[in-house]
Amino acid sequence: MNPVTWTRQAQEGAARAGVLHTPHGDVPTPVFMPVGTRASVKGLDAADLERLDAPIMLANTYHLMLRPGTELIQQMGGLHEFMAWRRPVLTDSGGYQVFSLNPRISEEGAVFRSIYDGSKVSLTPEEAVLHQERLGADIAMVLDICLALPSPIQDLEEASERTLRWSRRALAAHRRRDQALFGIVQGGVDPDLRRRSARATAELGFLGFGIGGLSVGESAADRNLALEACVPELPPHLPRYLMGVGDSSGMLDAIARGVDMFDCVWPTRLARHGKVLGWNGDYNLRAGAYAHDERPLDPGCDCLACGRYTRSYLRHLLRVGELTAKRLVSIHNLTYATRLMATARRAILDGEFNRFRGEFGGTGVSQQGSGTLV
């Protein structure tokens, strides 16, 4: 019996509604996963995430293997016990740090300098699996190579082929039977590379698939073309996870092309800079126009922030540097992202997704060029 499975409930075009079954509970899809990089979403705790009804969260292997160490977390009962979070967890492998921290890459793996003390840190495909087995996440990811876009086609092809070789090594190393290991499709925005990577990765027999190497400098149109190339090559009965995308239009575009899962720091990063997401568009709460505004952040929202506080008050807290403001706006933005996915899911179940997506139009924040964050 596989530890993680996915059941399709409805489909409209390529858009799918389903349920992801995991050892720590079921997750309705499409779903947005809040990012708790260091086993915590910045400024929030597990109770906050439960109140806004986040069904699953993400944590980062690279950061946790450095502080506090995956052996310690294993000794404390694994991530679920360590965080006091009873719902499912997905762990990234550290592949994004291969992109962001510019380590030395060889066929063996990656060698970093620790962001904490500068010491040399090795991460191989096998070590990434071992760390994630210690963490005890429901879903673990293979170590992959993600390049900034645009990149030369030969570099993208080399990264894609190495990711595939690392994927075989990760599968061979994976032993934990109550944890699913997902493969990752690479290939930049080249449709042929994407198709080839997806086809070859699917043949390895993973229980789900990440689509990586996007939201790293490409246009929305190019990202959509990459998805159209690779998603049809993935098994229709398994979950598909677009890594690092969390803006409203980007997620809806991807759902329309058959994607089920998303994660991004975007909603909480925006919140810490005063950017508010809402059904009528996003806005910067620091603007003077909100100094005397008695309305909630979003009149249609019943989150903790909207149910009690005014824009005027939260703007004041932001301007004087009170951490409470960052927490409350983060709660609101994550509530928005969670409910956007729930609404998209309901629309698919009702056969109304295309209509909903059309009515939604350009509202919400765009990940590419969302305006000044300060």
C-alpha positions in Angstrom: 0.0 0.0 0.0 1.5 3.3 -1.0 1.8 5.9 1.8 0.5 8.7 -0.3 -2.2 8.4 -3.0 -4.4 10.8 -4.9 -8.1 10.3 -5.9 -9.6 12.4 -8.6 -13.2 13.6 -7.9 -13.9 15.9 -10.8 -12.3 17.3 -13.9 -13.1 20.3 -16.1 -10.8 20.4 -19.1 -7.4 19.8 -17.6 -8.4 21.3 -14.2 -8.8 18.6 -11.5 -10.3 18.4 -8.1 -9.3 15.5 -5.9 -8.0 14.4 -2.5 -4.4 13.7 -1.5 -4.4 10.8 1.0 -1.4 10.9 3.5 -0.4 9.3 6.8 -1.4 12.5 8.6 -4.7 13.1 6.9 -6.5 13.9 3.7 -5.7 17.1 1.7 -8.3 18.5 -0.7 -6.8 19.6 -4.0 -6.0 22.1 -5.6 -4.1 23.2 -2.5 -1.7 26.0 -1.4 0.9 24.9 1.1 2.2 27.6 3.5 6.0 27.6 3.7 7.5 27.0 7.1 11.2 27.1 6.0 12.7 26.5 9.5 9.7 24.5 10.8 7.7 27.7 11.3 5.8 30.0 9.0 7.4 33.4 9.9 5.4 35.0 12.8 2.8 32.2 13.0 2.4 29.0 15.0 0.6 25.7 14.3 -2.6 27.0 15.9 -2.7 30.0 13.5 -2.4 27.6 10.6 -5.1 25.4 11.9 -7.5 28.3 12.4 -7.0 29.5 8.8 -7.5 25.8 7.8 -4.2 25.2 6.0 -4.4 21.4 5.3 -0.7 20.9 4.7 2.5 22.9 5.2 6.1 22.8 3.8 9.4 22.8 5.5 13.0 23.0 4.1 15.5 20.3 4.5 18.6 22.5 3.9 17.8 24.8 6.7 16.7 22.2 9.2 19.8 20.0 8.6 21.9 23.0 9.7 19.7 24.2 12.6 18.8 22.4 14.7 19.9 19.2 12.8 17.7 16.4 11.5 19.0 14.0 14.1 17.7 16.2 16.9 14.3 16.5 15.2 14.2 12.8 14.8 15.0 12.3 18.5 12.1 14.8 19.3 9.6 12.6 17.4 10.0 14.0 13.9 8.7 17.3 12.4 5.1 16.7 13.4 5.8 16.3 17.1 8.6 19.0 17.0 6.2 21.6 15.5 3.1 20.4 17.3 1.5 20.1 13.8 -0.8 17.1 13.3 -1.6 17.6 9.6 0.5 16.6 6.6 4.0 18.0 5.9 6.0 18.2 2.7 9.7 18.8 2.8 11.7 20.4 0.0 15.1 18.7 -0.5 17.3 21.7 -0.6 17.1 22.0 -4.4 16.1 25.6 -4.2 19.3 26.4 -2.3 21.2 24.9 -5.3 19.6 27.8 -7.2 19.8 30.6 -4.6 23.1 30.0 -2.8 25.3 29.1 -5.8 27.1 26.0 -4.3 29.8 24.0 -6.1 28.0 21.3 -8.1 29.5 18.0 -9.2 28.0 14.7 -10.1 28.3 13.7 -6.5 26.1 16.5 -5.2 26.3 20.1 -3.9 28.8 21.7 -1.5 27.6 24.8 0.2 28.9 27.3 2.8 26.5 27.3 5.8 24.5 30.5 5.9 24.9 30.3 9.7 28.6 29.9 10.4 30.3 29.6 6.9 31.3 25.9 7.4 31.4 23.6 4.5 28.2 21.6 4.0 27.7 18.6 1.6 24.3 17.6 0.2 24.1 14.6 -2.1 20.9 13.0 -3.4 21.3 10.2 -0.8 21.9 12.7 2.0 18.8 14.7 1.0 16.7 11.5 1.3 18.3 10.6 4.7 17.6 14.0 6.2 14.0 13.9 5.0 13.5 10.4 6.4 14.7 11.7 9.8 12.4 14.6 9.5 9.5 12.2 8.9 7.6 14.3 6.4 4.6 12.7 4.6 6.1 13.8 1.3 9.8 14.1 0.5 11.4 15.6 -2.6 14.4 14.5 -4.6 17.4 16.8 -4.8 17.3 18.6 -8.1 19.2 21.4 -10.0 17.2 24.6 -10.7 18.7 27.2 -13.0 17.8 30.9 -13.3 16.0 31.8 -16.5 16.9 32.6 -19.1 19.8 30.1 -19.3 21.6 28.5 -22.3 19.8 25.5 -23.6 22.9 23.3 -23.1 23.0 24.3 -19.4 19.3 23.5 -19.0 19.7 20.1 -20.7 22.7 19.3 -18.5 20.8 20.3 -15.3 17.8 18.2 -16.4 19.9 15.1 -17.2 21.7 15.4 -13.9 18.5 15.8 -12.0 17.3 12.6 -13.6 20.5 10.8 -12.5 20.1 12.1 -9.0 16.5 11.0 -9.0 17.5 7.4 -9.7 20.0 7.6 -6.8 17.4 9.1 -4.5 14.9 6.3 -5.3 17.6 3.7 -4.6 18.3 5.3 -1.2 14.8 5.8 0.0 13.8 3.3 2.6 11.0 4.9 4.7 7.7 3.1 3.8 5.4 5.6 5.5 6.8 8.5 3.3 6.3 9.2 -0.4 9.2 10.4 -2.5 8.3 12.8 -5.4 10.4 13.2 -8.5 11.0 16.7 -10.0 10.7 17.7 -13.7 13.2 20.2 -15.0 13.9 21.7 -18.4 13.4 25.4 -18.1 10.8 26.8 -20.5 12.0 24.7 -23.5 8.9 22.6 -24.4 11.0 19.7 -25.8 13.2 19.6 -22.7 10.2 19.7 -20.5 8.5 16.9 -22.3 11.6 14.7 -22.2 12.2 15.4 -18.5 8.6 14.7 -17.6 8.5 11.5 -19.6 11.8 10.1 -18.2 10.9 11.1 -14.6 7.5 9.5 -14.9 9.1 6.2 -16.0 11.0 6.0 -12.7 7.9 5.2 -10.7 7.6 8.1 -8.2 4.4 8.5 -6.2 4.0 12.1 -7.3 5.8 14.8 -9.2 7.1 18.3 -8.6 7.5 20.7 -11.5 10.6 22.7 -10.7 12.7 25.3 -12.3 9.9 27.8 -12.9 9.1 31.1 -11.3 12.8 31.9 -11.6 12.7 34.8 -14.1 10.5 33.6 -16.9 7.3 35.2 -18.1 3.9 33.9 -17.2 3.3 33.0 -20.9 6.5 30.9 -21.0 5.7 29.2 -17.7 2.3 28.2 -19.1 3.9 26.8 -22.3 6.3 24.8 -20.1 3.4 23.4 -18.1 1.4 22.5 -21.3 4.5 20.6 -22.5 5.2 18.5 -19.4 1.9 18.0 -17.5 0.4 15.6 -20.1 3.5 13.4 -19.8 2.8 12.8 -16.1 0.6 9.9 -14.9 -3.0 11.2 -14.6 -3.6 9.2 -11.4 -0.7 10.9 -9.4 -0.4 14.3 -7.8 1.3 17.2 -9.6 3.0 20.0 -7.6 4.2 23.3 -9.1 7.1 24.4 -6.9 7.5 28.0 -5.8 4.4 29.5 -7.4 1.9 31.2 -5.2 0.4 34.3 -7.0 -3.3 34.2 -7.7 -3.1 34.3 -11.5 -0.2 31.9 -11.7 -1.9 29.3 -9.6 -5.2 29.5 -11.5 -3.3 29.3 -14.8 -1.6 26.2 -13.5 -4.8 24.6 -12.2 -6.3 25.1 -15.7 -3.3 23.0 -17.0 -3.7 20.2 -14.6 -1.6 21.1 -11.5 -2.8 20.1 -8.0 -0.4 21.6 -5.4 1.5 24.9 -4.8 3.8 26.5 -2.4 5.4 29.9 -2.1 6.7 32.4 0.5 4.9 35.1 -1.5 1.8 35.7 0.7 3.7 36.0 3.9 6.7 37.9 2.4 4.3 40.4 0.9 2.5 40.7 4.3 5.7 41.6 6.1 6.0 44.6 3.7 2.4 45.7 4.2 1.0 44.2 1.0 -2.6 42.9 1.4 -4.1 40.3 -0.9 -7.9 40.3 -1.5 -10.7 39.3 -3.8 -10.8 42.8 -5.2 -7.1 43.1 -5.8 -4.1 43.8 -3.7 -2.9 47.0 -2.1 -0.2 48.4 0.1 -1.5 49.1 3.6 1.3 51.6 4.3 -0.3 54.1 1.8 -1.7 57.2 3.5 -5.2 56.6 2.1 -5.7 53.9 4.8 -4.8 56.1 7.8 -8.5 56.8 8.6 -9.9 53.6 7.0 -12.3 51.8 9.4 -12.8 48.9 7.1 -11.2 45.4 7.6 -8.4 44.4 5.3 -10.9 42.6 3.1 -14.7 43.0 3.8 -15.4 39.5 2.5 -12.9 37.8 4.8 -13.5 36.5 8.4 -9.9 35.7 9.4 -8.6 36.8 12.7 -7.3 40.1 11.3 -10.4 41.0 9.3 -12.8 39.9 12.1 -11.4 42.3 14.7 -9.1 45.1 13.4 -9.3 48.0 11.0 -7.0 49.0 8.2 -6.2 52.2 10.1 -5.0 50.3 13.2 -3.0 47.7 11.3 -1.4 50.4 9.2 -0.3 52.1 12.4 1.2 48.9 13.7 3.1 48.4 10.4 4.5 52.0 10.4 5.8 51.7 14.0 7.3 48.3 13.4 5.1 46.2 15.7 5.5 42.5 14.9 1.8 42.0 15.6 1.0 43.7 12.2 3.2 41.3 10.3 1.6 38.3 12.0 -2.0 39.5 11.4 -1.5 40.5 7.7 0.3 37.2 7.2 -2.7 35.4 8.6 -5.0 37.3 6.3 -2.9 36.6 3.2 -2.6 32.9 3.9 -6.3 32.8 4.5 -6.8 34.4 1.1 -4.5 31.9 -0.6 -6.1 28.9 1.1 -9.6 30.0 0.2 -8.7 30.9 -3.3 -7.8 27.2 -3.7 -10.9 26.0 -2.0 -13.0 28.2 -4.3 -11.2 26.9 -7.4 -11.8 23.4 -6.1 -15.5 24.0 -5.6 -15.7 25.5 -9.0 -14.2 22.4 -10.6 -16.6 20.2 -8.7 -19.5 22.2 -9.9 -18.2 22.4 -13.5 -17.8 26.1 -13.2 -14.0 26.5 -13.1 -13.6 28.2 -16.5 -16.3 30.7 -15.6 -14.8 31.4 -12.2 -11.3 31.9 -13.7 -12.7 34.2 -16.3 -14.6 36.3 -13.7 -11.5 36.4 -11.5 -9.6 38.0 -14.3 -6.5 39.9 -13.3 -7.4 40.4 -9.6 -4.9 39.4 -7.0 -1.1 40.1 -6.9 1.1 39.1 -9.8 4.4 37.5 -8.9 6.2 39.2 -11.7 6.2 42.9 -11.1 3.9 43.3 -8.1 5.2 46.8 -7.3 7.5 48.1 -4.6 7.5 46.1 -1.5 8.7 48.8 0.9 
